[in-house]
Amino acid sequence: MKQFEVPVKYRSPLITAVKQRRKQEDKLKKDFSPSLLDFGNLQIYLARHFGFCYGVENAIEIAFRTVAENPGKRIFLLSEMIHNPQVNQDLQEHGVRFLQDTHGRQLIPFDSISAEDIVLIPAFGTTLDLEKMLQEKGISTEKYNTTCPFVEKVWNRGEQIAKKGYSIVIHGKPLHEETRATFSHAAAHAPTVIVNDLAEAKSLAAYIRKEKPAEGFYTEFSGRYSAGFSIEKDLERFGVINQTTQLASDTQEIAEYLKAEIISLHKLDATNIQERFADTRDTLCYATNDNQTAVTGMLETAADFAIVVGGYNSSNTTHLVELCETRLPTYFVKDASNLIDQHTIRSFDIHQKKELEIRNYLPEKSPLKILLTSGASCPDAVVEQVINRLREIGKGKL
């Protein structure tokens, strides 16, 4: 796999050594057990896979190379490059300005940019409308496009099934940049609708079975279906594609549920299911799969609690937190500063959507066993800083 040039400050000698050793020992990536860092009274179990993925490193390399090669030019990002506060802050400190926030709200008017400016497209991709707007202004979108190749793979798969007459159901968070981009590309080729979770997929199925009145669909799924979409005819043939950072198991569950509903409704079997339902399993991102499977493997190790490191608005990181929470106390931190001392930790609550201070989080025991992982947009250096902070705290507590 290609080696990217990213700022050395994001690298970690410790994490690099651990990852390289595991890669040598497990070249086929079949062992998802964690790596043990044994500090005596503190034992940290690192997930088999975590941290920067291919798409993130690609985006970071392009962004910082663009800054280095264009001194004096105005450089903009359509929105956050990735969902990591350290990386986005570093880009801003290098003079990069964000045109929109992560929800698509305008920060800098598009009228203020011109053909003389550089506009980076983030790793999530962007909508066709925004690409067209930039092109009409004479702003190049090709050289400075950091869209993840695995996101583009989803777009390509959507286009392929659309050409075969299938409509498209997207499993994704409706307001997420990637989902908005994928919806734009899919809707250009076929009738398209977004479902956020299995509950919404079940509601959609009720409309397909005509158990719920059609007019209710347009209210329930307002803003999440393509222009001219007909709930009465556009889901007679469809396939499911996904926001790549969703839980792979959730996407599979939604696809299997809708597939079973279509089989039942149209009285199909394995030989003719493709008349109504497209096979799109190959749109799942390898890094998302690896990181999530590694957390599942890590959770087989008995431990006192888990720490997940990453940006609070990172979808893939949030799903790692969800997985850990099913088994043991879990703390979601953005960096080492969240570990205030041996008594208090600041953790982001993904349910309340806010950071909380939690007291007495360290059990009175030795050795203390902690599971540790991070999201795909989190630098390894930040993970090492968390490890070092845990060791500092441990000297006074354990």
Order of alpha helices (4+ residues) and beta strands (2+ residues): alpha-beta-beta-alpha-beta-alpha-beta-beta-alpha-alpha-beta-alpha-beta-alpha-alpha-beta-alpha-alpha-beta-alpha-beta-beta-beta-beta-alpha
